[in-house]
């Protein structure tokens, strides 16, 4: 994962996100524009935090609501290049849509939650390094 997406931002600052975001994809998506990259990263990190908070508060209690939320998260993650998170969200979305066994859905939730927690923590470290 090359960290050339933001030429004005040091790789040290981006390091917390390097395991979670494909910066080559993000650079192509933003056409290498540093300000747009920073805006998208900031917005995406806010979405990750909001989704994780909503989930913890029980706001995704019904399968249809949870499926729609997983779908939104999948799309946002794919757009920015957070492919491991997108894959976890896609798997949960698929299982919920199919009415899969509760055990399989629980496993997919745990996987998605692990990706969310790791990315949320990485976003927090990234913001701290940036002084935000």
One Martini backbone bead per residue (centre of mass of N, CA, C, O) as a GRO file, in nm:
protein
  132
    1UNK     BB    1   0.084   0.045   0.031
    2UNK     BB    2   0.087   0.339  -0.082
    3UNK     BB    3   0.178   0.682   0.050
    4UNK     BB    4   0.091   0.917  -0.199
    5UNK     BB    5  -0.185   1.072  -0.155
    6UNK     BB    6  -0.022   1.284   0.046
    7UNK     BB    7   0.232   1.487  -0.011
    8UNK     BB    8   0.193   1.684   0.252
    9UNK     BB    9   0.181   1.420   0.405
   10UNK     BB   10   0.317   1.219   0.609
   11UNK     BB   11   0.371   0.886   0.662
   12UNK     BB   12   0.348   0.907   0.971
   13UNK     BB   13   0.053   1.012   0.973
   14UNK     BB   14  -0.064   0.764   0.792
   15UNK     BB   15   0.017   0.494   0.934
   16UNK     BB   16  -0.249   0.410   1.092
   17UNK     BB   17  -0.400   0.353   0.794
   18UNK     BB   18  -0.230   0.143   0.620
   19UNK     BB   19  -0.393  -0.133   0.705
   20UNK     BB   20  -0.691  -0.009   0.581
   21UNK     BB   21  -0.575   0.163   0.331
   22UNK     BB   22  -0.566   0.224  -0.014
   23UNK     BB   23  -0.369   0.475  -0.137
   24UNK     BB   24  -0.376   0.423  -0.439
   25UNK     BB   25  -0.679   0.438  -0.469
   26UNK     BB   26  -0.721   0.716  -0.340
   27UNK     BB   27  -0.548   0.873  -0.542
   28UNK     BB   28  -0.719   0.806  -0.789
   29UNK     BB   29  -0.991   0.914  -0.676
   30UNK     BB   30  -0.845   1.218  -0.618
   31UNK     BB   31  -0.611   1.284  -0.819
   32UNK     BB   32  -0.394   1.373  -0.585
   33UNK     BB   33  -0.564   1.553  -0.392
   34UNK     BB   34  -0.498   1.647  -0.078
   35UNK     BB   35  -0.758   1.788   0.023
   36UNK     BB   36  -0.954   1.563  -0.061
   37UNK     BB   37  -0.826   1.338   0.095
   38UNK     BB   38  -0.864   1.462   0.376
   39UNK     BB   39  -1.170   1.491   0.362
   40UNK     BB   40  -1.235   1.191   0.319
   41UNK     BB   41  -1.096   1.079   0.569
   42UNK     BB   42  -1.256   1.243   0.774
   43UNK     BB   43  -1.537   1.149   0.692
   44UNK     BB   44  -1.492   0.846   0.721
   45UNK     BB   45  -1.413   0.846   1.019
   46UNK     BB   46  -1.689   0.954   1.109
   47UNK     BB   47  -1.855   0.713   1.002
   48UNK     BB   48  -1.723   0.494   1.166
   49UNK     BB   49  -1.793   0.609   1.441
   50UNK     BB   50  -2.103   0.623   1.403
   51UNK     BB   51  -2.150   0.326   1.344
   52UNK     BB   52  -2.029   0.212   1.606
   53UNK     BB   53  -2.215   0.369   1.798
   54UNK     BB   54  -2.488   0.269   1.690
   55UNK     BB   55  -2.436  -0.028   1.744
   56UNK     BB   56  -2.386  -0.006   2.057
   57UNK     BB   57  -2.683   0.135   2.104
   58UNK     BB   58  -2.894  -0.037   1.912
   59UNK     BB   59  -2.964   0.098   1.614
   60UNK     BB   60  -2.935  -0.218   1.471
   61UNK     BB   61  -3.164  -0.432   1.562
   62UNK     BB   62  -3.261  -0.482   1.277
   63UNK     BB   63  -3.193  -0.646   0.992
   64UNK     BB   64  -3.270  -0.422   0.784
   65UNK     BB   65  -3.102  -0.197   0.915
   66UNK     BB   66  -2.831  -0.345   0.919
   67UNK     BB   67  -2.813  -0.396   0.613
   68UNK     BB   68  -2.813  -0.098   0.526
   69UNK     BB   69  -2.564  -0.017   0.689
   70UNK     BB   70  -2.369  -0.217   0.555
   71UNK     BB   71  -2.404  -0.102   0.272
   72UNK     BB   72  -2.300   0.183   0.328
   73UNK     BB   73  -2.024   0.099   0.438
   74UNK     BB   74  -1.927  -0.051   0.191
   75UNK     BB   75  -1.930   0.192  -0.005
   76UNK     BB   76  -1.742   0.380   0.152
   77UNK     BB   77  -1.501   0.185   0.171
   78UNK     BB   78  -1.455   0.141  -0.132
   79UNK     BB   79  -1.409   0.434  -0.219
   80UNK     BB   80  -1.144   0.472  -0.021
   81UNK     BB   81  -0.997   0.169   0.032
   82UNK     BB   82  -1.147  -0.016   0.266
   83UNK     BB   83  -1.156  -0.339   0.199
   84UNK     BB   84  -1.183  -0.505   0.461
   85UNK     BB   85  -1.440  -0.361   0.555
   86UNK     BB   86  -1.611  -0.408   0.302
   87UNK     BB   87  -1.608  -0.717   0.318
   88UNK     BB   88  -1.743  -0.742   0.595
   89UNK     BB   89  -2.004  -0.590   0.517
   90UNK     BB   90  -2.085  -0.772   0.278
   91UNK     BB   91  -2.120  -1.031   0.438
   92UNK     BB   92  -2.340  -0.935   0.628
   93UNK     BB   93  -2.540  -0.847   0.415
   94UNK     BB   94  -2.577  -1.125   0.284
   95UNK     BB   95  -2.675  -1.283   0.531
   96UNK     BB   96  -2.922  -1.105   0.589
   97UNK     BB   97  -3.060  -1.138   0.309
   98UNK     BB   98  -3.070  -1.468   0.341
   99UNK     BB   99  -3.123  -1.569   0.634
  100UNK     BB  100  -2.914  -1.676   0.802
  101UNK     BB  101  -2.764  -1.809   1.041
  102UNK     BB  102  -2.704  -1.687   1.348
  103UNK     BB  103  -2.407  -1.777   1.371
  104UNK     BB  104  -2.308  -1.642   1.107
  105UNK     BB  105  -2.394  -1.355   1.180
  106UNK     BB  106  -2.229  -1.330   1.439
  107UNK     BB  107  -1.954  -1.366   1.300
  108UNK     BB  108  -1.981  -1.123   1.107
  109UNK     BB  109  -2.009  -0.912   1.329
  110UNK     BB  110  -1.737  -0.959   1.464
  111UNK     BB  111  -1.568  -0.893   1.217
  112UNK     BB  112  -1.673  -0.607   1.170
  113UNK     BB  113  -1.609  -0.497   1.451
  114UNK     BB  114  -1.303  -0.536   1.432
  115UNK     BB  115  -1.264  -0.345   1.191
  116UNK     BB  116  -1.392  -0.096   1.316
  117UNK     BB  117  -1.214  -0.069   1.567
  118UNK     BB  118  -0.943  -0.047   1.420
  119UNK     BB  119  -1.020   0.203   1.246
  120UNK     BB  120  -1.104   0.391   1.471
  121UNK     BB  121  -0.825   0.392   1.608
  122UNK     BB  122  -0.667   0.492   1.360
  123UNK     BB  123  -0.819   0.760   1.333
  124UNK     BB  124  -0.740   0.871   1.607
  125UNK     BB  125  -0.434   0.871   1.556
  126UNK     BB  126  -0.438   1.048   1.305
  127UNK     BB  127  -0.561   1.299   1.443
  128UNK     BB  128  -0.340   1.334   1.654
  129UNK     BB  129  -0.103   1.374   1.451
  130UNK     BB  130  -0.260   1.632   1.324
  131UNK     BB  131  -0.410   1.798   1.561
  132UNK     BB  132  -0.748   1.728   1.573
   0.00000   0.00000   0.00000
